[in-house]
Amino acid sequence: MRKAIAVLFLGFIGYYLLSTFLLVPFGVVRVLEGVGLKYLQDGLQQTGAANLVTSIVVNYRGFDTLGEVTVLFLAATGMGALLYSKRPTERARQNASVIVKTGARILFPLIIILGAYVFIHGHLTPGGGFQGGAIIASGFLLMFMSYRTYHVNHVILSRVESSAGSVFVIIGLLGLAYGSSFLANILPLGTANTLFSAGVIPLIYVAVGFKVGAELTALLDTMLQTVK
Amino acid sequence: MLDALHYTGYVLTSFGVLFLLLGALGILRMPDVYNRMQAGTKATTLGAVGTIMGVGLINPEWFLKTLIISLFILLSNPISSHALARGSYRIGIKMWQKKDIDAYKKAVQESEEKEEAA
């Protein structure tokens, strides 16, 4: 009886899924019509960002990105609250070998520079604030793994995080005050394909980069403190 | 001059591709973790550096970038494989045929004795 109901249920769901997907034409190029074409044609003139993905993420859908940043912040805060313990467990892992330690010391600054490059050039090349922040956090993870006694200052991290988040909101409010809407562009667009172009996009992405980097680093440190 | 650079680049790239293929074969064929690690890192480090530098020679504008990428690979790849091999030895993964050759065990014992003496 239960199996019969399950089969019936599956068939029901399958029928409606199939009929929905059959409505979507298969193998037809749909990029060059509707809103996609609009972004491709007008994106560069309207936003000044050579990287169209960034122009959509930070300019056209800037409010959505602010929501994403907030979600990440809430997730990090929730994780910190769940894992919080007054006496952090002493890390009993073995020390990494000398080779790993030396290598980590050499690679760490290079990784940080790469992360900064990725978020500063977010409006020109693939990547942006989120990716750059994640690269920076991975650099800190390398140091956590190699040096047992490597600690980060959580007070500084949370200051960086909250001020970067405030910068994002303040830029948005300035757009509301001097421009047409929240997060509207208020700076000159400059020439496309140069570092100082695309108005407020680089500023927002630098703020997002700092925020994501600080958040993920703090998260990694909190998680490592719960591991023996 | 430019032609010579071109051909050197192609030769280097082919050389690298050959080593990448050998590395892939080694990962499939080798009997235990440590042997597979040899194939998966030594061969592919040479292969990746060869292909990337070859591309840099074919297209000289990219040479500096490819040089930096190769240096990064040369730094990070051996270190990470070293850490992996050390970790797998320490959690006790067995060797394929354990004869009396275990140089690392001896080295660890010696260094521990040295630490105790100090």
Interface residues (C-beta under 8 A of the other chain):
Chain A: Q94 A96 S97 I99 V100 G103 I106 L107 L110
Chain B: F72 L75 S76 I79 H82 A83 R86 R90
